[in-house]
Amino acid sequence: MYAKVAHEYKLPFLAVRIPNAPVQLLSALSEKDIVLDSVVIANPTVHANEWRDFYVNAVKNLKPGLTEIIVHLGHDDAELQAVTVDHPDYGSGWRQRDYDAVTSSEFKKALEENHIILVKWKDLKKIVN
């Protein structure tokens, strides 16, 4: 259903390359859909003091291909704390750590040193249209 809606609205549809993917998933994709080789996202096992290292190491260990790094950016302020109350995972502190990690000089340096090419949604949309 997600692929169908994306196709109707001429939006890029992202799928993740999965070994032995079900035929149903593969049949829903078009030649213009984007198939990711991998996805990186912090999870609750990453300790707060290891956040930046998690993302820097993820960049250093990327394999050739298209990888989506999912971050939830925000500031750990009163407004976001109120919205994400009782949600330590992906809550305001989490979002602040994501923001701090991807805007850090260490992360930017890792991108540069590892010759990472950042791809934006508008770049993906060009492929679809």
N, C-alpha and C positions, 0 to 999 in steps of 0.2 A: 504494500500500500504506500509506503514512504517513497519508493522509487517511482510509482505511478504519479503521485502528487508532484514530485520534483520534475518529472518529464512534462506534465501538463503546464507547469508554471515556468518552464525553461530554466530551472535551477540546477546547479551541479548536484549530483547525488554521489555521496561518498559511501563506498563499501570497503570493508577490510578484507584483504586477501586471507582466506582461511583454507588451510589444507583440507581437501575432501569436502568442500562446501556443498551444501544440499543443492540439487538441481533446481529446486524452486527459487532459490536465491539467484543463482546464475542466470536463469531464464528471465528474470525481472530487469536485468541490466541491459543498457544499450551501449553502443560503441562509444558514446560520448560520456558515459559515466566515469567517475574517477575511482580507481581501485587503489586503496592505500596498501603499502607494504607492511606498515606497522603503525601502532598507536602508543604514545607515551602519556601517562597520567600518574600523578602522585596518588598514593593510596594511604589509608590510615596507618599502615606499618611504617611509613616514613616519619621519623621523629622530627619535631619542629626545628631542632638545631642542625639537622642534616638536609634541610629543604633545598638550599642552594646547591649543595654537592650533588643531590639527586638529579637535578636538571642539568648541571654541568656535565656530570658523568653520562647522562642519557645522550647528550649531544656528542660527546667524545666517542660513544659506542654505537652511533648510528651506522647502519649498513646502507649501501647505495639503494636508492629508491625514494619513494614518497612516504614520509612519515608525518602523522598529525600529532602535535604535542598539544594536549588539551590542558588549558589553564583556566582557572576561575578567578578573574581579577577583581579586586575591590580593596577598600580601605577598612581597617578594623576600627571603625568609628561607631558612635551611638546609633546612627541610622541603620547600618548594616548589622550591627549586633542585635537590634530589635527585629529585623527581618529574619535573621537566621538563628534566633534564640532556640536553644536546645538542639542545635545542629553543629556539633564540634567538627564533624566531617563535612567539608565544603562550606563551613560557616565563615564568619568574618575573619577570624584569625587565619584560617586556611587560605582565604582569598588574599589577605595581606601578604602571607608568605609567598604565594604564587607571584603576586605583583613584585615583591622585593626580589625574588629569584630571577625573574625574566628581565627585570630592568637593571640588574647588577652588572658591574663591569666584568665580573668573572664569566657570566653567561654570554655577554656580548663578545668577549674575547674567545670563548670556546666556539661560538658560531663562526667567527672570522678564521681562527686557526684551523678549523676542520672543514673550511670551504663550504659551509652550509648555505644553500640558496633558499631564502624565505619566499614562500608562495602565499599570496593573499587570495581571499575569496573572489575578488574581481578577476584575478588571473585564471582561476578555475572556471568562472562564468564564461570567459572568452572561448574556452574549449567547447562548452555546451552550445553556444550560439554560433 
